[in-house]
Amino acid sequence: MFWTKEKVQNRNREVELYRYNKSEVIREFGILEDVAGEIGSRPDNLVFEDTIGLGSDWRGRDRYVWLRATVTLPEKRDGKRILGFFDFGKTGAGNNSGFESLLYVNGEPYQGVDQNHKEVFFDDGLAGETLELTFRLWSGLEGGGKVTTQEHRLNEAFIGYLDVAIDDLYYTAYAAVQTLDYLDENSTERHGLLQALDHSFRMIDWAKPGSQTHLDSLYVAGNLLNEKIDAMPKNFDVTVTCVGHTHIDVAWLWRLKHTREKSARSFSTVMRLMEQYPNYEFLQSQPQLYAYIKEDYPEIYAKMKERIADGRWEAEGAMWLEADCNIPSGESLVRQILQGTRFFKDEFGKESKFLWLPDVFGYSWALPQILKKSGIETFMTTKISWNQFNRMPHDTFWWRGIDGSEILTHFITTPEVHDIYYTYNGNITARTVKGVWNNYRDKNLNNEMLVSYGFGDGGGGPTREMLEMIARFDKMPGMPKVETGLAGPYFERLHERIENTEDYVHTWNGELYFEYHRGTYTSQAYNKKMNRKLELLLRDAEWFQVLQGLSNGDFAAYPSDLLRESWRIVLRNQFHDIIPGSSIQEVYEDCVVEYEEAENLALAAYDEMSAMDETAAGSVTLLNSSIWGRPRLAEIAIPTEDDVVWKDETGQLLDAEKNEAGSWLVAVEQLPSMGAGTLVYEVADGATNEEEKLAEIGEQRLETARYVLTWNEAGQWTRLYDKQNQREVLASGERGNVLQVFEDKPMNFDAWDIDIYYQEKMREVTDLQGVTVVHNGKLKVTLEMVWAYGDSEIRQRMHLYRDSARIDFETEVDWHEQQQLLKVAFPVDVMATEATYDIQYGNVKRPTHWNTSWDYARFETVGHQWADLSETGYGVSILNNCKYGHDIKDHVIRLTLLKSATYPDVTQDQGEHQFTYALLPHVGDFVAGDVVQEAWMLNNPLRVALGAHDNRSLLRVNKEQVQIDTVKKAEDDDAVIIRLHEFTGGRGDIAITSDFELVSWQECDLMERPVGEVKTGDFVFSVTPYEVKTFKVMMK
């Protein structure tokens, strides 16, 4: 009625101005360009020859500047705290763009200073001391998109005091005014709180602002307000535990080098706040950031270790960094946890019990099993609140994984300041501390909420204001109990409640599909390709080194450090804004360098191949990384142009032919399982490679013993007939291998999103430039087609084989379109309401219809090496060697090939691409059709080296229902780690044998910790559907 709340709110804004007393204004700084821009401690030899005055502008893009000033701190005063205040530039929301700086005091890193952290407090023990203040200013970047110079100004800089009593009045009133908005209009709490504010602020004498009389009246008002609020009862039986956190994207709208600096600024600020607030507790979840600080800023790292030892800094979160969970392989996810947990244990003696992934773009069904078998008990995220169509029905529940493992899962429900989404970068406001409870869907189970607070994405972290507001809201009537705390103890209490409740606790069985950011399955194709390539290369490097070690009799030469470093580069680039393709151009320029280094390190593990017996002239070694002994087609380059004949180790003649590149294609019937096989070639005595032809080729028609294939004038298939199974593969009247281009202009996040309406505007690639028969031998036929589209060219070599039903499309694209989405479509004559997609450690079925919002929300989904559509008795699979985005609706199978967004990287996916996809018609379902095996052979062809090699088999498995994921030396001894998973969704008894002696074996978890007894004798065990098994084996 009398605008009481608004009156107090305005008066409190005036009170805010009287908190500071300036004793020295810093009007001038020495300035020095930091041209080198090197990461790390401040150099000792800085020479400042120029100056810059307060009020001056400074600008730049990715510019570094040193500022220096010498100041004398004022003497100690009762009720006052000595501080500096510095306003040097504009910092974007979440520290995602713009200015940041690190302050050094007398040469030592002291605190981050940015627009959200302007205050710098000094201990009373420094009162009266003269200090050298050196700031390393960074202009920042534009936050993606068009390159823009950042404009800043040295607005304010002074040394002085903070008046503690006036500061207390300000924050208490600030919290109380906010609280009013979240109390019922008719509640006694609201009326009492409003009255307390009104009566207290009437005590302030505004006649002469700044006078002693005015200041004394502020003290009286503060005492009265606290007295009245403290007398009010609190009847809200809910606790909000606030954990300090700064979410630092390892790269996103900035590069890796900037992240190293952001970490130093953010963590040094944590140190300062912990000195001021003994109850302040902080979580940082990413070992990669700790490793950066350890290398770059050892003095900061030493202080961090002290706080971790004190128990106030929580070093936990499980993974090496907060990785994407769509693109990485199952083994990559295991290595994320293996590297992360070992770092926490080795550096700080801490065991990881929860996985902290607040910001990733979807959660694989494989995760619960991976977590459970890694000793992780709890999973936390919040990003799923961004779902476009459906809200998850529960916020605390058991998540059941692909194998039946269950993990307690909790969603943080802290509301964004101005949005409907929930956040991991919480502020401490009435909206957040009350809203986290209001939003929560499982109030019957749990009355303690978790809030992660602090500026983030680009770091920064909590502020003094946030800590002050925690204390204020804790005593506000009608608000929850608000306290600082750590995530680990919170999750322990949550487990106790959930495991002991008599109420219903929901179980979610299936993937946690994120209904947003579907473009991240495809954006930045180069990174997707290199990630897949290096995952497989590292697997091969490890098992080959085990083979070498066993052949040599010891593991002295096993390159553990080299492989670990290569893995860490791969893991780093699986960060949830790097591998998804949602970072700026410079990040992907760095990726090229990083991937080259990782590849060189992994390839170095093959150095011993050059030490094979090259004296065995005419010998070639083939490395078979699979356990499947089926026929393979090897492509081999040899140092002679003579016509040769090929034989296996037994002397049996092998079918072979030269391809168009001059290499030999050799049909290999059998190779040692996970081992090396030797072939021998010798100059032919006369013509032995007859001119046999696999295919009869006519006008827009090709026929082999397997298929009849026809196409139209646009190069699109008009018929594919499976002769052996007497099936038309394509749906009647429809065309296959149709390259489709869609207008791709999502509503919000260009590189992140594909929105459901993209299908409204589509063009087909029909400008066929030519068709050429490249090769037609007895083992393979190759047809090349070239299309023009806009400013782009697509060149495709289609391969059909004698010994495989697979049809490969080896594709080169020179792409120069923007905001265009390239897909390939195959409408097949198969009726099924579900399709099956390859994921980590198994596969998942998803609907092919749009019956409900949960169905059509998955209009674009992720798959790894294959996806399959099968009815009883027959099916068709699409395979790929580096693509992840799929959509299968009704009977149309589509693979997403390229997405050319313009933000945050304006050059995304422009230029040349090479990739292969394949179509595989088959009998039965994906198991009967050997889809997993064919996809593996497409992705990991035989590796070839000249010379002979020990041809023993490292491992043989009696059944093809399991896949070997890794064979490596154990982390801590010379045992061999063998990991495999069941992929058919069935059960079975598995027996493993080897040409080496299996001395003993013991089941262990994914972290290589024993979970079973040591056994000798036959290596036999059982598997259940989609179960991952890990064994520690002594071999010789």
Secondary structure, DSSP 8 states (H G I E B T S, - for coil): ---HHHHHHHHHHHHHHTTEEEEEE--EEEEEE-SS---SS--S-----EEEETT-EEEESS-EEEEEEEEE-----TTEEEEEEEE-S-B-GGG-SB-EEEEEETTEEEEEEBTTB-EEE--GGGTT-EEEEEEEEE----SSSS---EEEE--EEEEEEEEHHHHHHHHHHHHHHHHHTTS-TT-HHHHHHHHHHHHHHTT---SSTTSHHHHHHHHHHHHHHHHHHHTS------EEEEEEE--B-SSSSS-HHHHHHHHHHHHHHHHHHHHH-TT--EEE--HHHHHHHHHH-HHHHHHHHHHHHHTSEEE--SSSS-B-SSSS-HHHHHHHHHHHHHHHHHHH-----EEE-TT-S-B-TTHHHHHHTTT--EEEE-GGGG-SS---S-SEEEEE-TTS-EEEEEE---B-SSSSSB-SSB--SHHHHHHHHHH-S-TTT--EEEEEESB-BB--B--HHHHHHHHHHHTSTTS-EEEE--HHHHHHHHHHHHHH-SS---EEES-B--SS-GGGGTSSHHHHHHHHHHHHHHHHHHHHHHHHHHHHTS-TT--HHHHHHHHHHHHHTTBTTTTTT-S-HHHHHHHHHHHHHHHHHHHHTTGGGGGSBTTSTTEEEEEE-SS----EEEEE--S--S-EEEE-TT--EE-EEE-TTS-EEEEE----TTEEEEEEEEE-SS--S----S-EEETTEEE-SSEEEEE-TTS-EEEEEETTTTEE-B-TT--BSEEEEEE---SS-TTT---GGGGGSEEE--EEEEEEEEEE-SSEEEEEEEEEETTEEEEEEEEEESS---EEEEEEEEE--SSEEEEEEEEBS---SEEEEEETTEEEEEESS-SSHHHHTTSSEE-SSEEEEEETTEEEEEEESS--EEEEETTEEEEEEEE---SS-TTTT-EEEEEEEEEEEEESSTTTTTHHHHHHHHHS--EEEESB----BS-EES-TTEEEEEEEE-SSSS-EEEEEEE-SS--EEEEEE-SS-EEEEEEE-TTS-B-S--B-S-EEEEE-TT-EEEEEEEE-
